[in-house]
Amino acid sequence: MKKALLIIAVSISIVACNKTAEVKEAKEAKTAYVDTSVLLKEYTATKDLDAKYKAKGEEKGRQLEAEYNRLKQEEANFKKNAQTNGQEWAQQKYAELQNREQQLAQAQQALTQQFQQEGGAEMDTLVSGVKKFIKAYGKEKGYTYIYGTNDANASILYAEDKSDITKELVKLLNDKYKSQAKEEVKK
């Protein structure tokens, strides 16, 4: 009976020690969070990517707009000359103008899809790189967890401001991006 009590007492003390160790480990877990929407908004690479596709879009948009303006001018001329040149000419020219208008609309749609695909692929690559960077940063700084949050998906409802490492990561990412850009210029 004494042996049984002794075994139970030892078992209870071992379990209690393990619980204390688990509580200590839980208290020592280092966590932080990143506001991903702010991070991507302030990351220079994202700004450059946005500017690149905005410039491309404006350039192609000007070209399409010029084509639309030519088409509108031809439509205006068509209306002036329709009665003079006869019904057969008017029907043929009208069909021609409609065909060109459809082609321009299709070209604009194809261009939009192309930009979405190219931009989406580049943004996916950029986001993947940011995730790898955060993972490496977390390992280097000894974090147990780094959470991500943003306005659209607020998975963190409260955290102390000192747990927010967004600004630090933005600075580090921008510094890394600048140094990579300088290395590419040297090549």
Long-range contacts (C-beta under 8 A, 24 or more apart in sequence): 29-144, 29-145, 30-141, 30-142, 30-143, 30-144, 30-145, 31-143, 31-144, 31-145, 31-146, 31-147, 31-163, 32-143, 32-145, 32-146, 32-147, 32-163, 32-164, 32-165, 33-146, 33-147, 33-148, 33-149, 33-156, 33-159, 33-163, 33-164, 33-165, 33-166, 34-134, 34-146, 34-147, 34-148, 34-149, 34-164, 34-165, 34-166, 34-169, 35-149, 35-150, 35-164, 35-166, 36-148, 36-149, 36-150, 37-150, 37-151, 37-152, 38-150, 38-166, 38-170, 39-130, 39-166, 39-169, 39-170, 39-173, 40-127, 40-130, 42-170, 42-174, 43-126, 43-130, 43-170, 43-173, 43-174, 43-177, 44-173, 44-174, 44-177, 44-178, 45-126, 45-173, 45-177, 46-123, 46-126, 49-119, 49-122, 49-123, 49-126, 53-115, 53-118, 53-119, 56-115, 57-115, 60-111, 64-104, 64-107, 64-108, 64-111, 67-104, 68-104, 71-97, 71-100, 71-101, 71-104, 130-173, 133-169, 133-172, 133-173, 133-176, 134-169, 137-169, 137-172
